[in-house]
């Protein structure tokens, strides 16, 4: 991409903060239109049939009123509520925000060692004439980690690396989000054995954990094949840039750079081990990235002041992603404070009830997609929606397996495009890709996968799934 093209692209795309502020204002407007209500919850799970409406103050009188506090009458969001929801959203998603910042700091130190640039040059030299094969191989590996182990946040560190590789191959920043993001999102959408989705959803639906994987595996193989073909043929290198391979092939790694890269590969294995064996959360992974940054500085021979500067520069590169994640949390805060989220769930379940099995299964997927805008968390969404949707599905003749399939498909598809997905925003911010640019790229793929998902859900009840 030339300088003028890059400038024009940025002018055409709305700033991501502007997009999130618009979503926040829309969420506030919804609190004035939708009535308040509440489900009883037991151990964090909604009790079916426990919904009851609540009185709520709305209209002009609430616009300048102070935010609602616990025990006070429920109110629609006002101007002060919108403002206070931003810091509350930052606090709500603090663990994820710290994770994103630590990824940036760690990558800043890694980049300063020169190891990652040397590796990118070497890869480009080796990939000369086989770029599409490299893209496909990377996407397959990442999708496998996502669909079997539930990796999403762990891939954030790969975005800056993929940006460097894309630049050397003649692609723009969209290359990184397309290769990493599409693979990860497709893996999560099919969730063959994704523990974050299935461990919560399947017991509520009354089916054994990880059961019914044969259909999810078929969907994974189909979706990732389509995703790879789509990315390869949709992404076009900049014709004004040439791939220089002479220097790349002849580049040599220093001993320190080899040690840094070896430790990076070892760290990937340790991360998988820690997440699967000890169930590391965002705080644990953040601490791991801090330790990794220290290891890179020592192995790379960086003086302490230079390593510290690199870490801070890396933090700065992720500040936009951190802010966007906080704004996404603010949307959830507004809907929860005004008690309209449960009303939306109740209304959606009433629309589903009483229809044919095919329509019910697709209705569950549609409901999960809508809820995904307000509740990006997979486990949180399962705990809120599945106790209500599973009994409705059962009464309509839809099995627990199909209900879970509808849940994971709706959950994954929404998180591919929703501006309230903190991790999607982090991916885009790390690659310096606008939300509008991403939507224009991924929309045709999203629609195709949505149609395929709807067709599978219409067939699944009739094949005994």
C-alpha positions in Angstrom: 0.0 0.0 0.0 1.4 3.4 -0.9 1.5 6.3 1.5 -1.5 8.1 -0.3 -3.5 4.8 -0.4 -2.8 4.3 3.3 -4.0 7.9 4.1 -7.1 7.5 2.0 -7.9 4.2 3.7 -7.6 5.8 7.1 -9.9 8.6 6.0 -12.5 6.2 4.7 -12.5 4.2 8.0 -14.0 5.6 11.1 -11.7 5.7 14.1 -12.4 2.7 16.3 -12.9 4.8 19.3 -15.6 6.7 17.4 -17.3 3.4 16.5 -17.3 2.3 20.1 -18.6 5.6 21.4 -21.5 5.3 18.9 -22.2 1.8 20.1 -22.2 3.1 23.7 -24.7 5.8 22.9 -26.9 3.3 21.1 -26.8 1.0 24.2 -27.8 4.0 26.3 -30.7 4.7 23.9 -31.8 1.1 24.2 -32.2 1.4 28.0 -34.9 4.1 27.3 -36.8 1.8 24.9 -36.6 -1.6 26.5 -38.3 -2.3 29.8 -36.4 -3.5 32.9 -36.6 -7.0 34.2 -34.7 -9.6 36.2 -34.0 -13.3 36.3 -33.2 -15.1 39.5 -29.7 -16.6 39.4 -28.4 -19.6 41.2 -24.6 -20.1 41.2 -24.3 -17.6 38.4 -26.9 -19.4 36.2 -30.3 -18.1 35.3 -33.3 -20.0 36.8 -35.8 -20.8 34.0 -39.2 -19.2 34.5 -38.0 -16.8 37.1 -38.2 -13.6 35.0 -40.2 -10.8 36.5 -40.5 -7.2 35.2 -39.2 -4.2 37.2 -40.3 -0.6 37.2 -37.8 1.7 35.6 -37.4 5.5 35.4 -36.8 6.8 31.9 -37.4 9.8 29.7 -35.9 13.3 29.9 -35.9 13.3 33.7 -33.1 10.6 33.7 -30.8 12.3 31.2 -29.1 14.5 33.7 -29.8 12.3 36.8 -26.8 10.6 38.6 -26.1 7.0 37.8 -28.2 4.4 39.6 -26.7 2.9 42.7 -27.4 -0.5 44.4 -30.7 -0.5 46.1 -32.0 2.7 44.4 -34.8 2.7 41.8 -33.8 1.4 38.4 -33.1 4.1 35.8 -32.4 4.3 32.1 -28.9 5.5 31.2 -28.3 9.3 31.3 -25.4 11.4 30.3 -23.6 10.8 33.6 -24.2 7.1 33.3 -22.6 7.0 29.9 -19.5 8.9 31.2 -19.1 6.8 34.4 -19.6 3.5 32.4 -16.3 4.1 30.7 -14.1 3.8 33.8 -16.3 1.1 35.1 -15.9 -0.8 31.8 -12.1 -0.4 32.1 -12.3 -1.9 35.6 -14.7 -4.7 34.4 -12.2 -5.8 31.8 -9.1 -4.9 33.7 -7.6 -8.4 33.6 -7.9 -8.5 29.8 -6.6 -5.0 29.5 -3.5 -5.8 31.5 -3.0 -8.9 29.4 -3.1 -6.8 26.2 -0.6 -4.3 27.6 1.8 -7.0 28.8 1.7 -8.5 25.3 2.6 -5.2 23.9 5.5 -4.7 26.3 6.8 -8.2 25.7 6.7 -7.7 22.0 8.5 -4.4 22.3 11.4 -6.1 24.0 11.3 -9.0 21.5 11.4 -6.6 18.6 14.4 -4.7 20.1 16.5 -7.8 20.1 16.3 -7.9 16.3 15.4 -11.6 16.4 11.9 -11.3 15.2 12.9 -9.1 12.2 15.6 -11.6 11.3 13.1 -14.4 11.5 10.6 -12.6 9.3 13.3 -12.0 6.7 14.3 -15.6 6.8 10.8 -16.8 6.5 10.1 -14.6 3.5 13.2 -15.9 1.8 12.2 -19.5 2.4 8.6 -18.7 1.4 9.5 -17.2 -2.0 7.1 -18.8 -4.5 5.1 -20.6 -1.7 3.4 -17.7 0.0 -0.1 -19.2 -0.1 1.2 -22.5 1.3 2.7 -20.6 4.2 -0.5 -18.8 4.8 -2.6 -22.0 4.7 -0.2 -23.8 7.1 -0.3 -20.9 9.6 -4.1 -20.8 9.5 -4.5 -24.5 10.0 -2.2 -24.6 13.1 -3.9 -21.6 14.7 -7.4 -22.9 13.9 -6.5 -26.3 15.5 -5.4 -24.5 18.7 -8.6 -22.5 18.8 -11.1 -25.3 18.1 -9.5 -27.9 20.3 -8.0 -25.8 23.2 -10.0 -22.6 23.0 -7.0 -20.3 22.2 -8.0 -16.7 21.3 -6.2 -14.3 23.6 -3.0 -16.3 23.3 -2.8 -15.4 19.6 -2.7 -11.7 20.3 1.1 -11.8 20.5 1.2 -13.2 17.0 -0.5 -10.2 15.4 2.6 -7.9 15.4 4.7 -10.7 14.2 2.3 -11.4 11.3 2.3 -7.7 10.5 6.1 -7.8 10.0 5.8 -11.0 7.8 3.0 -9.4 5.8 5.0 -6.3 5.2 7.9 -8.3 3.8 5.6 -10.3 1.6 4.1 -7.1 0.2 0.8 -7.1 2.1 -0.7 -4.4 4.3 -1.6 -4.7 8.0 -4.9 -6.5 7.1 -2.8 -9.6 6.3 -2.1 -10.1 10.0 -5.7 -9.9 11.2 -7.0 -12.0 8.2 -4.5 -14.8 8.7 -4.6 -14.9 12.5 -8.1 -13.6 13.1 -10.1 -15.7 10.6 -8.3 -18.9 11.6 -8.9 -18.3 15.4 -12.5 -17.2 14.9 -13.4 -20.2 12.7 -11.8 -22.5 15.2 -13.8 -20.9 18.0 -17.0 -21.0 16.0 -16.8 -24.7 15.5 -15.4 -25.6 19.0 -14.7 -29.2 18.4 -13.4 -29.6 22.0 -13.1 -26.0 23.1 -13.3 -26.2 26.9 -14.4 -22.6 27.4 -17.6 -23.2 25.4 -18.4 -26.8 26.0 -17.6 -27.3 29.7 -20.3 -24.8 30.6 -22.9 -25.3 27.8 -23.1 -29.1 27.4 -23.9 -30.0 31.1 -26.7 -27.3 31.1 -28.1 -28.9 27.9 -27.9 -32.3 29.5 -25.3 -33.9 27.3 -21.9 -35.3 28.2 -18.9 -32.9 27.9 -17.2 -33.1 24.5 -19.9 -35.4 23.1 -21.2 -34.9 19.6 -17.9 -33.8 18.3 -18.2 -35.6 14.9 -20.5 -33.0 13.4 -18.5 -30.1 14.9 -15.3 -31.7 13.4 -17.0 -31.8 9.9 -18.0 -28.2 10.3 -14.4 -27.3 11.4 -12.9 -28.9 8.3 -15.4 -27.3 6.0 -15.2 -23.8 7.5 -11.4 -23.7 7.8 -11.1 -24.9 4.2 -13.4 -22.1 3.0 -11.7 -19.6 5.3 -8.2 -20.4 3.9 -9.4 -20.2 0.3 -11.2 -16.9 1.0 -8.2 -15.3 2.7 -5.8 -16.4 0.0 -7.9 -15.1 -2.9 -9.3 -12.0 -1.1 -5.9 -10.7 0.2 -3.9 -9.1 -2.6 -0.3 -7.9 -2.2 0.5 -4.3 -3.1 1.7 -4.3 -6.7 3.8 -1.2 -5.9 5.9 -3.2 -3.4 8.3 -6.0 -4.4 9.3 -8.9 -2.3 13.1 -8.7 -1.7 14.4 -12.2 -1.1 18.2 -11.9 -1.7 18.9 -10.2 1.6 16.4 -12.4 3.4 18.0 -15.7 2.2 21.4 -14.5 3.0 20.6 -13.1 6.5 22.2 -14.8 9.4 21.0 -15.1 13.0 23.4 -14.2 15.7 23.8 -16.6 18.6 21.7 -14.3 20.9 18.9 -14.0 18.3 18.9 -17.8 18.1 18.6 -18.0 21.8 15.7 -15.5 21.8 13.8 -17.4 19.1 14.4 -20.7 20.9 13.0 -19.3 24.1 10.0 -17.9 22.2 9.2 -21.4 20.9 9.7 -22.9 24.3 7.4 -20.2 25.7 4.7 -21.2 23.3 4.8 -24.7 24.6 4.8 -23.5 28.2 1.8 -21.3 27.6 -0.2 -24.3 26.2 0.9 -26.4 29.1 -0.1 -23.8 31.7 -3.5 -23.0 30.1 -4.5 -26.6 29.7 -3.0 -28.1 32.9 -3.3 -25.3 35.4 -6.1 -23.4 33.7 -4.2 -20.1 33.6 -6.3 -17.0 33.4 -5.6 -13.5 32.1 -3.6 -12.6 35.3 -1.4 -15.7 35.0 -0.7 -15.2 31.3 0.1 -11.5 31.9 2.7 -12.5 34.5 4.1 -15.0 32.1 4.5 -12.3 29.4 6.4 -10.1 31.9 8.7 -13.0 32.7 9.1 -13.6 29.0 10.1 -10.0 28.4 12.8 -10.2 31.1 14.1 -13.4 29.5 14.3 -11.8 26.0 16.2 -8.8 27.5 18.8 -11.1 29.1 19.2 -13.5 26.2 19.2 -10.7 23.7 21.9 -8.8 25.6 19.8 -5.6 26.0 21.0 -3.1 28.6 18.4 -2.5 31.3 17.6 1.1 30.2 17.1 0.0 26.6 15.0 -3.0 27.6 12.8 -0.8 29.8 12.4 1.8 27.0 11.4 -1.0 24.6 8.9 -2.4 27.1 7.3 1.0 27.5 7.1 1.5 23.7 5.4 -1.8 23.4 2.9 -0.8 26.1 2.2 2.4 24.2 1.5 0.5 21.0 -1.3 -1.4 22.8 -3.0 1.6 24.5 -5.6 1.9 21.8 -6.5 -1.8 22.2 -6.8 -1.4 25.9 -9.1 1.6 25.6 -11.3 -0.2 23.1 -11.7 -3.2 25.4 -12.7 -0.8 28.2 -15.3 0.8 26.0 -16.7 -2.7 25.1 -17.0 -3.3 28.8 -18.9 0.0 29.2 -21.6 -1.2 26.9 -22.2 -4.2 29.2 -22.2 -2.0 32.2 -24.9 0.3 30.8 -27.2 -2.6 29.9 -26.7 -4.3 33.3 -27.2 -1.2 35.4 -30.5 -0.5 33.7 -31.6 -4.2 34.0 -32.6 -4.4 30.3 -30.3 -7.3 29.4 -32.6 -9.9 31.0 -35.6 -8.4 29.3 -33.9 -8.8 25.9 -33.1 -12.5 26.8 -36.8 -13.1 27.9 -38.1 -11.5 24.7 -35.9 -13.6 22.5 -36.9 -16.8 24.1 -40.6 -16.0 23.7 -40.0 -15.6 19.9 -38.3 -19.0 19.7 -40.9 -20.9 21.6 -43.5 -23.0 19.7 -41.9 -23.2 16.3 -40.6 -26.1 14.2 -37.4 -27.8 15.2 -35.5 -26.2 12.3 -36.8 -22.7 13.1 -36.1 -23.3 16.8 -32.5 -24.3 16.3 -31.9 -21.3 14.0 -33.7 -19.1 16.5 -31.4 -20.2 19.2 -28.4 -19.3 17.0 -29.9 -15.9 16.3 -30.6 -15.3 20.0 -27.0 -16.1 20.8 -25.8 -13.8 18.1 -27.8 -10.9 19.5 -26.7 -11.7 23.1 -23.1 -11.8 21.8 -23.2 -8.0 21.3 -24.0 -7.5 25.0 -22.1 -10.5 26.4 -19.0 -11.3 24.4 -17.8 -13.8 27.1 -18.5 -17.3 25.9 -18.8 -18.9 29.4 -20.8 -15.9 30.7 -23.2 -16.2 27.8 -23.7 -19.9 28.3 -24.4 -19.4 32.0 -27.0 -16.8 31.2 -28.8 -18.1 28.1 -28.5 -21.9 28.1 -30.6 -22.6 31.2 -33.5 -20.7 29.4 -33.0 -21.9 25.9 -32.3 -25.6 26.6 -35.8 -26.3 28.0 -37.4 -24.4 25.2 -35.4 -26.4 22.7 -36.4 -29.6 24.4 -40.1 -28.8 24.3 -39.7 -28.1 20.6 -38.1 -31.4 19.9 -34.5 -30.0 19.5 -31.9 -32.2 21.2 -29.3 -30.9 23.7 -26.5 -31.5 21.1 -28.2 -29.3 18.5 -28.9 -26.7 21.1 -25.2 -26.6 22.1 -24.2 -26.5 18.4 -26.6 -23.5 17.8 -25.0 -21.8 20.8 -21.4 -22.2 19.7 -22.2 -21.2 16.1 -24.0 -18.1 17.2 -21.4 -17.2 19.7 -18.5 -17.6 17.3 -20.1 -15.9 14.3 -21.0 -12.8 16.4 -17.5 -12.4 17.8 -16.2 -12.3 14.3 -17.9 -9.0 13.6 -19.2 -7.4 16.8 -17.5 -4.1 17.9 -18.1 -5.2 21.6 -15.7 -8.1 21.3 -12.6 -7.0 23.3 -10.3 -9.5 21.7 -11.4 -8.6 18.1 -10.7 -5.0 18.9 -7.3 -5.9 20.4 -6.4 -7.8 17.2 -7.4 -4.8 15.0 -5.7 -2.3 17.2 -2.5 -4.3 17.4 -2.4 -4.5 13.6 -3.5 -0.8 13.1 -6.5 -2.0 11.1 -9.8 0.0 11.2 -13.0 -1.7 12.2 -14.7 -0.6 9.0 -11.9 -2.0 6.9 -12.2 -5.4 8.7 -15.9 -5.5 8.2 -15.6 -4.8 4.5 -13.1 -7.6 4.3 -14.8 -10.3 6.4 -18.5 -9.6 5.7 -18.8 -12.0 2.6 -17.1 -14.8 4.6 -19.3 -14.1 7.6 -22.5 -14.3 5.5 -21.4 -17.5 3.8 -20.6 -19.2 7.1 -23.9 -17.9 8.6 -25.9 -19.5 5.7 -24.0 -22.7 6.1 -24.6 -22.7 9.8 -28.3 -22.1 9.3 -28.6 -25.0 6.9 -26.7 -27.4 9.2 -29.0 -26.4 12.2 -32.1 -27.0 10.0 -30.8 -30.5 9.1 -29.3 -31.5 12.5 -32.7 -32.3 14.2 -33.6 -34.6 11.4 -30.5 -36.7 11.4 -30.6 -37.6 15.1 -28.0 -35.1 16.2 
